[in-house]
Amino acid sequence: MVDFDLRSANARLRASNPLIQCITNTVVQQFSANVLLAVGASPAMLDHEADAGQFAGIASGVLVNFGTASNHQLLAADAAIGVANAAGKPWALDPVSVGAVDFRTSRIRRAAADHPTAIRANASEIAALAGVGLGGRGVDSTDEVDAVLPAAAKLARDTGAIVAVSGPTDAVVSHVDGIDHVARISGGHEFMPLVIGTGCSLGAVTVAYLAAARSGLADPGADASAVDSAEESANGGSASARFEAVVAAHAHFAVAGEIAADGAKGPGSYSVNFLDALHAVDGDRLAQARVSLDTLVASEGTQA
């Protein structure tokens, strides 16, 4: 049985202030750092191969985003992933533009084979990574979210990751207790895709919520789906706790995305409002997020 306590997920994040190492797109580094600070985490843009592995041992979790990957970042990712896996720390993969060009695609597939805790991408990237699509147009998706849910379920089973598909309504897929579960999160605003960094920074916040879930910190009076020692995974926390954390990250963005639209005249003012809204979202507001939970039937979950 999968259930979510988003209020407690947010409490864990605020209480633990996780340190998130971001090996990420150089275009979005500052925005992602500000987003992490706004939600209650601490950013570290440490992405050189000489010390990325050592720092991964200090960090609470790692984001790997190959949006503008340099040789330094590719080597840094290899080192950080190895340390995170060995230490049981969560890490997320954002497979930007997988399927677009050969070398990028091969490196992203190599990272996906290293068992990320979560994979977050648009619909076309998920389809391409699962081997059932060609990818989108650069960072833009040309597929619908619901159409790639079977591919997302396949990817979740193959990698062990929680797979999040971004779109007008986000979908998070997890293979828990032999069942493919899908959570749909509604919210956001049409300005979000017009602000560079909203998707990439969501990957960072996903790691922050995963790290907080691993910490086990929670409001003492809350009935949180905290880490169950009987279900410990190599990436920290039970499957249900990790599922909840990824859903909470997407719900946080969905709620903030709606709040940010108030008073925004366009993408510029929306971007500023969005940071303020992320900071304003607390457990009570997060608990009101529009989240629905369903399962994929066998035929849906096994297509690909």
C-alpha positions in Angstrom: 0.0 0.0 0.0 1.4 3.4 -1.1 0.4 6.5 0.8 1.8 10.0 0.9 2.4 12.4 3.8 3.6 15.4 2.0 3.4 17.6 5.1 6.0 15.4 6.9 8.1 15.2 3.7 8.4 19.0 3.8 9.1 18.9 7.5 12.0 16.5 7.0 13.4 18.7 4.3 13.3 21.9 6.4 14.7 20.2 9.4 17.6 18.4 7.7 18.7 21.2 5.3 20.4 18.7 3.0 23.6 19.6 1.2 23.1 18.9 -2.5 26.0 18.5 -4.9 25.0 19.6 -8.4 26.9 18.4 -11.4 24.6 20.3 -13.7 23.9 22.4 -16.8 26.1 25.5 -16.6 23.2 27.6 -18.0 21.1 26.9 -14.8 23.6 26.7 -12.0 22.7 30.0 -10.3 19.0 29.5 -10.7 19.3 25.9 -9.3 21.3 27.1 -6.4 18.7 29.8 -5.6 15.9 27.2 -5.9 17.6 24.9 -3.5 18.0 27.7 -0.9 14.4 28.7 -1.4 13.1 25.2 -0.5 15.3 24.8 2.5 18.3 22.9 1.1 22.0 23.9 0.6 23.6 23.9 -2.9 27.1 23.0 -3.9 28.1 23.3 -7.5 31.2 21.2 -7.2 31.7 19.6 -10.6 35.5 19.1 -11.2 36.7 15.5 -11.4 39.6 16.3 -9.0 37.3 16.6 -6.0 33.8 15.7 -7.1 34.1 12.2 -5.7 35.5 13.3 -2.3 32.7 15.9 -2.0 30.0 13.3 -2.8 31.1 11.7 0.4 30.3 14.9 2.2 27.1 15.8 0.4 23.6 14.5 1.3 22.8 13.7 -2.3 24.0 14.3 -5.9 22.3 15.6 -9.1 23.7 14.6 -12.4 22.5 16.7 -15.3 24.4 16.4 -18.6 22.8 19.5 -20.2 26.1 21.2 -21.1 28.4 18.4 -20.1 32.2 19.1 -20.3 34.9 16.5 -20.0 35.4 17.7 -16.5 31.7 17.2 -15.7 31.6 13.7 -17.3 34.5 12.6 -15.2 33.1 14.3 -12.1 29.8 12.5 -12.5 31.5 9.1 -12.8 33.4 9.8 -9.5 30.4 11.2 -7.6 28.1 8.4 -8.7 30.5 5.8 -7.5 30.9 7.4 -4.1 27.1 8.0 -3.7 26.3 4.4 -4.6 28.9 3.1 -2.2 27.6 5.3 0.6 24.0 4.6 -0.1 23.3 8.2 -0.8 20.6 9.3 -3.2 21.4 10.7 -6.6 19.2 11.7 -9.6 19.8 11.6 -13.3 18.4 14.3 -15.6 19.0 12.8 -19.1 18.9 16.1 -21.0 18.5 15.6 -24.8 19.1 11.9 -24.6 18.6 10.5 -28.1 19.6 13.7 -29.9 23.2 12.9 -30.5 25.2 9.7 -30.2 28.0 10.5 -27.6 25.6 12.3 -25.2 23.2 9.4 -25.5 25.9 6.8 -24.8 27.1 8.6 -21.7 23.6 9.1 -20.3 22.8 5.4 -20.8 26.0 4.6 -19.0 24.9 6.7 -16.1 21.4 5.2 -16.1 22.9 1.7 -15.8 24.5 2.8 -12.5 21.1 2.7 -10.7 20.1 6.3 -10.0 17.7 6.8 -7.2 15.5 8.9 -9.4 15.3 9.8 -13.1 13.6 13.1 -14.0 13.0 14.2 -17.6 10.4 15.2 -20.1 8.3 12.6 -21.9 10.4 12.3 -25.0 13.6 11.9 -23.0 12.0 9.2 -20.9 10.9 7.3 -24.0 14.4 7.6 -25.6 16.1 6.5 -22.4 13.8 3.5 -22.1 14.6 2.6 -25.7 11.2 3.2 -27.2 11.6 6.7 -28.7 14.0 9.0 -30.5 14.1 11.8 -28.0 12.7 15.3 -28.3 13.7 18.5 -30.0 16.7 19.5 -27.8 15.3 20.1 -24.3 11.7 20.3 -25.7 9.4 17.2 -25.5 7.5 16.1 -28.6 5.6 13.3 -26.7 2.7 13.4 -24.2 3.2 12.3 -20.6 0.5 9.6 -20.6 1.8 8.1 -23.8 5.2 7.3 -22.3 4.0 5.9 -18.9 4.6 2.3 -20.1 8.2 3.3 -21.0 8.6 5.0 -17.7 7.4 1.9 -15.9 9.9 -0.2 -17.9 12.7 2.2 -17.0 11.7 2.1 -13.3 11.8 -1.7 -13.4 15.1 -1.9 -15.3 17.0 0.7 -13.2 15.3 0.5 -9.9 14.8 4.3 -10.0 11.7 6.4 -9.3 10.9 7.8 -12.7 9.4 11.3 -13.0 7.9 12.6 -16.3 7.4 16.3 -16.5 4.6 17.9 -18.5 1.4 19.9 -18.0 0.5 17.3 -15.4 3.6 15.6 -14.0 3.7 11.8 -13.5 5.9 9.9 -11.1 6.2 6.1 -11.6 7.5 3.6 -9.1 7.7 -0.1 -9.0 6.7 -1.0 -5.4 5.8 -4.4 -4.1 5.6 -5.8 -7.7 3.2 -3.1 -8.8 3.7 -0.2 -11.2 2.3 2.8 -9.3 1.8 6.2 -10.9 1.2 9.5 -9.1 -0.1 12.4 -11.2 0.6 16.0 -9.9 -1.4 18.9 -11.3 -0.5 22.5 -11.0 2.2 24.8 -12.3 1.6 27.5 -14.9 2.1 28.1 -18.6 5.0 30.4 -17.8 7.1 27.7 -16.3 8.5 26.3 -19.6 9.5 29.8 -20.5 11.9 30.2 -17.6 15.2 28.5 -18.1 16.1 26.3 -15.2 12.7 25.2 -13.9 13.1 21.6 -15.1 16.8 21.3 -14.2 16.3 22.8 -10.7 13.4 20.4 -10.1 16.0 17.6 -10.4 18.0 19.3 -7.7 15.0 19.6 -5.4 14.1 16.0 -6.1 17.5 15.0 -4.7 16.9 17.3 -1.7 13.6 15.6 -0.8 15.3 12.2 -1.3 18.1 13.1 1.0 15.7 14.4 3.6 13.8 11.1 3.5 17.0 9.2 4.0 17.8 11.4 7.0 14.7 10.1 8.8 14.2 13.5 10.4 10.5 14.3 10.8 8.0 16.2 12.9 7.8 14.0 16.0 4.0 14.0 15.9 3.7 13.2 12.2 2.8 9.8 10.8 5.5 9.9 8.1 6.5 7.1 5.8 10.0 7.3 7.2 12.8 4.9 6.3 11.8 1.3 7.1 14.9 -0.7 8.1 13.2 -3.8 6.7 13.1 -2.3 3.3 16.4 -0.5 3.1 17.8 0.0 -0.4 21.3 0.8 -1.6 20.2 4.3 -2.3 18.8 5.0 1.1 15.2 4.5 2.3 12.4 2.2 1.4 10.8 2.2 -2.1 7.7 3.9 -0.7 9.7 6.6 1.1 11.6 7.4 -2.1 8.4 7.5 -4.1 6.9 9.9 -1.6 10.0 12.1 -1.7 10.0 12.4 -5.5 6.2 13.1 -5.5 6.8 15.8 -2.8 9.4 17.6 -4.9 7.1 17.7 -7.9 4.1 18.8 -5.7 6.3 21.6 -4.2 7.0 22.9 -7.7 3.4 22.5 -8.8 2.0 24.5 -5.9 4.7 27.2 -6.1 4.1 27.4 -9.9 0.5 28.3 -9.3 1.2 30.8 -6.6 3.9 32.5 -8.7 1.4 33.4 -11.4 -0.3 35.9 -9.1 0.9 39.3 -10.2 3.3 37.9 -12.9 3.2 39.9 -16.2 5.4 37.5 -18.1 8.3 35.0 -17.7 10.6 37.6 -16.1 8.4 38.6 -13.2 7.2 35.0 -13.0 10.8 33.8 -12.4 11.2 36.2 -9.5 7.8 35.2 -8.1 8.6 31.6 -8.4 11.6 31.7 -6.1 9.5 33.6 -3.5 6.7 31.0 -3.9 9.0 28.1 -3.4 10.2 29.6 -0.2 6.6 30.3 0.9 5.3 26.7 0.4 5.2 25.0 3.8 3.8 21.6 4.8 0.2 22.8 5.1 0.3 24.2 1.5 2.1 21.1 0.2 -0.5 18.8 1.8 -3.1 20.6 -0.4 -1.4 19.7 -3.6 -3.5 18.0 -6.3 -2.0 14.5 -6.3 -3.8 11.4 -7.6 -2.5 7.9 -7.3 -3.2 5.0 -9.6 -1.6 1.8 -10.9 -0.7 0.7 -14.4 -2.4 -2.4 -15.5 -0.2 -5.3 -16.8 -0.6 -4.4 -20.4 0.2 -0.8 -19.9 3.2 -1.5 -17.6 4.8 -4.0 -19.9 4.4 -2.3 -23.3 7.7 -1.1 -24.8 
